[in-house]
Amino acid sequence: MAHQVDRALDDLGNAMAMLRQAMRGVPARRQAFKANHDRMAREMARLTVAVTDARSVIEPEKKRRKR
């Protein structure tokens, strides 16, 4: 399970980097796009931190099966 969390976090980081690249040609003030983008990026950062913190609570599958 922890491996899946690591992969999901890596995918999220890659998606945010792709979004940053895609933003380069977009007018910043067009229909509040920049504000919506900033709000979404902030929430994604909060999610990333929460999932990273929760990773320590998730036990590896091998340990769970031994019980």
C-alpha positions as CSV (number, residue, x, y, z in Angstrom):
1,M,0.0,0.0,0.0
2,A,2.8,2.4,0.8
3,H,4.3,1.8,-2.6
4,Q,0.9,2.8,-4.2
5,V,1.0,6.0,-2.1
6,D,4.5,6.8,-3.3
7,R,3.5,6.2,-6.9
8,A,0.4,8.4,-6.5
9,L,2.5,11.2,-5.0
10,D,5.0,11.0,-7.9
11,D,2.1,11.1,-10.5
12,L,0.6,14.1,-8.7
13,G,4.0,15.9,-8.8
14,N,4.4,15.1,-12.5
15,A,0.8,16.3,-13.3
16,M,1.5,19.6,-11.4
17,A,4.7,20.1,-13.4
18,M,2.8,19.5,-16.6
19,L,0.2,22.0,-15.6
20,R,2.9,24.6,-14.8
21,Q,4.3,24.1,-18.3
22,A,0.8,24.4,-19.9
23,M,0.2,27.7,-18.0
24,R,3.0,29.5,-19.7
25,G,0.9,30.8,-22.7
26,V,-2.3,31.5,-20.8
27,P,-3.2,35.1,-20.0
28,A,-3.1,35.2,-16.2
29,R,-6.2,37.3,-15.6
30,R,-8.5,35.7,-18.1
31,Q,-11.8,34.8,-16.3
32,A,-10.1,34.4,-13.0
33,F,-8.1,31.5,-14.3
34,K,-5.0,32.4,-12.3
35,A,-6.9,32.6,-9.1
36,N,-8.6,29.3,-9.7
37,H,-5.2,27.7,-10.6
38,D,-3.6,29.1,-7.4
39,R,-6.4,27.8,-5.3
40,M,-6.2,24.4,-6.8
41,A,-2.4,24.3,-6.5
42,R,-2.7,25.2,-2.8
43,E,-5.2,22.4,-2.2
44,M,-3.1,19.9,-4.1
45,A,-0.1,20.9,-1.8
46,R,-2.3,20.4,1.3
47,L,-3.4,17.0,-0.1
48,T,0.2,16.0,-0.8
49,V,1.3,16.9,2.7
50,A,-1.6,15.0,4.3
51,V,-0.9,11.9,2.2
52,T,2.8,12.1,2.9
53,D,2.1,12.3,6.6
54,A,-0.3,9.4,6.5
55,R,2.2,7.2,4.7
56,S,3.9,6.5,8.0
57,V,0.7,5.1,9.4
58,I,0.2,2.8,6.5
59,E,1.8,-0.6,7.2
60,P,3.4,-2.5,4.4
61,E,1.4,-5.5,3.2
62,K,4.0,-8.0,4.4
63,K,3.6,-6.9,8.0
64,R,-0.1,-7.0,7.9
65,R,-0.2,-10.6,6.6
66,K,2.1,-11.9,9.4
67,R,-0.4,-11.0,12.2
